[in-house]
């Protein structure tokens, strides 16, 4: 019985540790905000850590380029901001996704569920 008590205590400690790491990661991702301006200053966009557009700023210069060009500039600027947000999110997650315990847990879950890990 002592063995099971020790194992249960260890599992509780691991669960607390993982919840803390999960909360830290969520906080880090929520803090990501990327602001990008088009090369010629027609538009500025802001995206969050998930790449969602949270703000668009159109300048007077942007109003003069025409609708087709403005659409292209908007798309390119948003995509650049989203790419930077992805890089920042990956960087924020790296300490957690490269943690040997996380890799072991991921493999154990996939083994248990009968699915190979996505990165194999």
Backbone torsions as a table, in degrees:
resi	resn	phi	psi	omega
1	UNK	NA	-34.8	178.6
2	UNK	-59.6	-38.7	179.5
3	UNK	-60.2	-45.6	-180.0
4	UNK	-66.4	-38.1	176.9
5	UNK	-63.0	-43.9	178.4
6	UNK	-63.3	-43.6	-179.8
7	UNK	-63.4	-43.7	178.5
8	UNK	-62.1	-41.5	178.6
9	UNK	-63.6	-41.6	178.6
10	UNK	-63.6	-41.9	179.8
11	UNK	-65.9	-38.6	176.5
12	UNK	-62.6	-42.8	178.7
13	UNK	-63.1	-41.9	177.8
14	UNK	-63.8	-40.4	179.1
15	UNK	-63.9	-40.9	177.5
16	UNK	-62.5	-44.4	179.4
17	UNK	-60.7	-44.2	-179.1
18	UNK	-68.4	-38.2	176.7
19	UNK	-63.2	-40.2	178.3
20	UNK	-64.5	-43.9	178.4
21	UNK	-63.1	-41.3	179.7
22	UNK	-62.7	-43.9	178.8
23	UNK	-64.4	-41.5	178.3
24	UNK	-62.1	-41.5	179.5
25	UNK	-66.5	-43.8	178.0
26	UNK	-60.0	-40.4	178.7
27	UNK	-63.9	-44.2	179.9
28	UNK	-63.3	-41.8	-179.8
29	UNK	-68.5	-38.0	-180.0
30	UNK	-67.2	-24.2	-178.6
31	UNK	-81.8	-9.8	-178.0
32	UNK	-74.1	128.6	174.2
33	UNK	-145.0	126.9	-179.4
34	UNK	-117.5	126.7	175.6
35	UNK	-113.4	128.1	-178.5
36	UNK	-133.9	141.9	177.2
37	UNK	-115.8	144.3	177.2
38	UNK	-62.8	155.5	-176.2
39	UNK	-54.7	-34.9	-179.0
40	UNK	-101.9	8.9	175.0
41	UNK	78.1	17.2	-179.1
42	UNK	-70.5	-32.6	-172.9
43	UNK	-149.3	151.0	172.0
44	UNK	-128.3	142.5	178.3
45	UNK	-132.1	153.6	174.8
46	UNK	-126.6	134.4	176.0
47	UNK	-127.3	156.0	178.1
48	UNK	-92.8	-174.5	-177.1
49	UNK	-64.1	-16.2	177.1
50	UNK	-98.5	2.5	179.7
51	UNK	84.7	7.5	178.1
52	UNK	-75.5	134.4	177.7
53	UNK	-71.6	124.0	-179.6
54	UNK	-111.1	-14.1	178.8
55	UNK	-160.8	143.8	174.6
56	UNK	-131.3	129.8	178.5
57	UNK	-119.8	117.6	180.0
58	UNK	-102.8	127.3	-179.2
59	UNK	-93.8	163.8	175.3
60	UNK	-56.5	-34.9	177.0
61	UNK	-61.1	-37.5	178.9
62	UNK	-64.9	-31.0	179.7
63	UNK	-71.9	-18.1	-176.8
64	UNK	-94.0	-5.8	-174.4
65	UNK	-87.4	-9.3	-179.0
66	UNK	93.3	153.3	-172.9
67	UNK	-67.1	-38.4	-179.4
68	UNK	-65.6	-46.2	179.9
69	UNK	-67.2	-40.4	179.4
70	UNK	-62.2	-41.5	177.3
71	UNK	-59.9	-43.9	179.5
72	UNK	-64.3	-45.4	-179.9
73	UNK	-62.9	-41.7	178.6
74	UNK	-60.5	-48.8	-178.8
75	UNK	-60.3	-47.5	-179.4
76	UNK	-62.5	-41.0	-178.3
77	UNK	-68.5	-42.6	177.4
78	UNK	-62.8	-44.0	-179.4
79	UNK	-63.7	-38.3	177.5
80	UNK	-64.2	-44.3	179.2
81	UNK	-63.7	-41.9	179.1
82	UNK	-64.5	-38.9	177.2
83	UNK	-62.7	-42.2	178.5
84	UNK	-66.6	-39.2	177.5
85	UNK	-62.9	-40.3	177.0
86	UNK	-61.8	-43.3	179.5
87	UNK	-62.6	-43.2	179.6
88	UNK	-66.1	-39.1	178.2
89	UNK	-65.9	-42.7	177.2
90	UNK	-61.3	-41.8	179.3
91	UNK	-64.5	-42.2	179.1
92	UNK	-65.2	-35.1	-177.0
93	UNK	-83.5	-19.3	-174.1
94	UNK	-52.1	-43.5	179.5
95	UNK	-61.4	-25.4	-178.3
96	UNK	-90.3	-39.5	-177.1
97	UNK	-78.4	-20.6	178.5
98	UNK	-98.4	-0.9	177.8
99	UNK	-61.9	124.6	-178.9
100	UNK	-55.5	-35.2	177.7
101	UNK	-64.3	-37.5	179.7
102	UNK	-67.3	-42.2	179.3
103	UNK	-62.3	-44.1	179.2
104	UNK	-63.9	-44.0	179.7
105	UNK	-63.6	-41.2	179.3
106	UNK	-61.6	-45.3	-180.0
107	UNK	-64.0	-41.8	179.7
108	UNK	-62.5	-41.6	177.9
109	UNK	-63.3	-44.4	179.7
110	UNK	-65.7	-38.4	177.2
111	UNK	-63.7	-42.2	-179.3
112	UNK	-64.0	-39.7	-177.4
113	UNK	-86.4	-8.1	178.0
114	UNK	80.8	17.3	179.3
115	UNK	-114.6	135.0	176.0
116	UNK	-72.0	147.8	175.5
117	UNK	-56.5	146.0	-176.1
118	UNK	-62.2	-27.3	-175.6
119	UNK	-92.0	10.1	176.6
120	UNK	-92.2	NA	NA
